[in-house]
Amino acid sequence: MVFLKNIKNFAIPKTLFAIISFVCILIFIICKIRICHVTSASMSPTFNTGDYLLAYKTKNIKRGDVIFFNTQHSTMDMLKRCVAISGDTLLIRNDTLFVNGKAPRWINVRKLKQYFTDNSFSIPLWQPTPTKKKWTVSDYGEIVIPYNESTTLYFVLGDNRLNSLDSRYFGYVKSSDILGKIIFSIKW
């Protein structure tokens, strides 16, 4: 009799675990939540290599949001911070970002600069229109993110700006390419 009692107690947690797992999977599918894995240091110190993130599919992307997206310039999905949207003016001078003439409050430049590591890429910087001045990773722009009737355009940067393959190299990200906005991280 004691043996049967132990089996019943053991079976309940398995059943409960199966139900909870099923409900979680259902929530992920219904809410369009994706699991992302950080594979580079371009978002350090915010997210580090090996971290797992949850991304929620939404069209409500604002400046400062970290987004997960795909691009034709990479075989892997990318993770970057949205720093400017259609209609914004963007300028980078001496590693300091200015959007519409102001340094964003959501970026602590002094804190981030200690993580900047120079890892120059062998591809040229992207410029929406040719200029006489040579742009660099630390001195980029000034550009106005254009309006597009069919989609919103975003300019994205990695928090570790000197070691980030981002909009300075591949241009704008379209809203249709965004897979989700990061809502939660699991640090490893």
N, C-alpha and C positions, 0 to 999 in steps of 0.2 A: 504494500500500500504506500509506503514511504517512497518507493521507487517511482510509482505513477505520479505522485504529487510533485516530485522533482522534475519529471518530464513536462508536466503542465506548466510549471514555472519557467522552464527553459524555453518552451515553445512560444510563450506570449511575447518575450522580447524580440524574437525573430519575426513574428508576425507584425509587431509594432514597427520594427525597423523597415520591413518591406512596405508597409503602408506609408510611413513617413518618406521613404525614398520615392515611391510612386507619386506622392503629392508634390514633392520638390521638383521632380522631373516635369510634371504637368505644369507647375508654376513657371518653370524656365521656358517651356514651349509656348504657353499662352502669353506670357509677358515679354517674349522675345529677348530673353537674357542670354548672353554668350559668355563663355569663359575664355579669357585671354591669358597668354603666357608671355612674360617679358623676356626677350631674347637678346637685348642689347643694352648698352649703358647710356643711350641717348636721352633717357628721361631721368637720369640720376640727378639729384638725390631723391626726387619724388617717388620714383619706382626703380627698383634695382633688378638686375638680371636674375631670373629665377622666380620673381614674384608672380602670383596668379591674381587676375583681376576679373571682376564681373562688369560687363558692359550691357547697358539697356538701350535697345533700339528706340530712338526718338528723333523727331525733327527739330526739337527745341534745343539747338546748340548755341551757346553764348560764348563771348570772349572769356578766356580763362578755363573753359571746360577741357578736359583731356578726352580725346576721342580715339576710337579704334576704327581704322578704315583700310580699304584696299586701294591700290594705285597701279597703273599700268607700268610703272617704273620699277616695281619690285615683285618678286614671286611670292613674297610673304606679306601678310597684313601688317600695317604699321600702327604705332601708338605715338601720338604727339599732342601738344597743347594747341588749341585754337586761340590764336592771338588777334586775328582781325577777320572781319566779315565784309561782304559786299558793301561798298560805300565808304569804308574806312581808309584812312591814309596811314601808311606804315613806313617807319624809318628806323634803322639801327645805326647808332653812332657810338663808337668806342665800347662795343658790347652791350650798350643800353638800348632797350627797345622803347620806341615811342609809337603810340597808336593815337591818331587824331591829335597829335601835338603833346600828349601827356604820357608819362611813364605809368603803366598799369599798376594799380595797387595790389593785385593778386600775385605779383612777382616781386620777391625780395632779392634784388640783383646782387647785393653784397653777399648774401648767403649762397646764392647760386654760383657766383663767380669762382668761389673756392673749388667748385667741382668741375669747372670748365677744363677739358683736356683737349689739346690740339691734336686732331687726327684728320688732317686735310684729306679730302677725297680727290680722286684723280679725274673727276668730271667737272666741267665748268659750271659756274653759278648761272642760274636762270634769271633772265631779265625780260620783263614783259615787253619793253621797247628798248631798242639800242640807245646807249648814251655814250658820251665821250669819256666820262669818268669811269674808271674801272672799279666795280663793286667788289667788296671782300665779304667774308663771313661776318666780320666785326663792324663793317661800315657798309650797310646795304640799303639801297633805296634812295630816294623816296618814291613810293608807288601808291596808287589808289586802286583798291580792290574793286574791279568793275562789277556793275550790276548785270545780271543775266536773267532774262525773262523766264527761262525754263527751270533754273536751279539757282540756289544760293551758293556763292563761292567762299571758301575759307582759306586763310593763310595760316599754316601750322608750323610750329617750331618745337624742337626738343628742348627740355629744360637744360640739358648739358649742350649748349648751343654750338660749341666748337667741335663737338663729336656727334653731330646729328645730321642725317640725311633727311632733309625736310623741304618745305616749300621754296627755300632759297635755291634748291637744286632741281626740283621737279614741278614747281608752279602750284597753282591753286588746287584745292580738293573740292570736288563737287558734293553737294548734299546727297546725291544718289550713291556716292562711294562710301558713305559713312555707315559702318556696321553697328556702332553704338557709342554711347557716352559712358565713361567709367564711373561706376557708382560705389565700388567697394574693392578693397585690395587685401590680399593675404600675403603677408611678408614671410619669406623663408629665410 
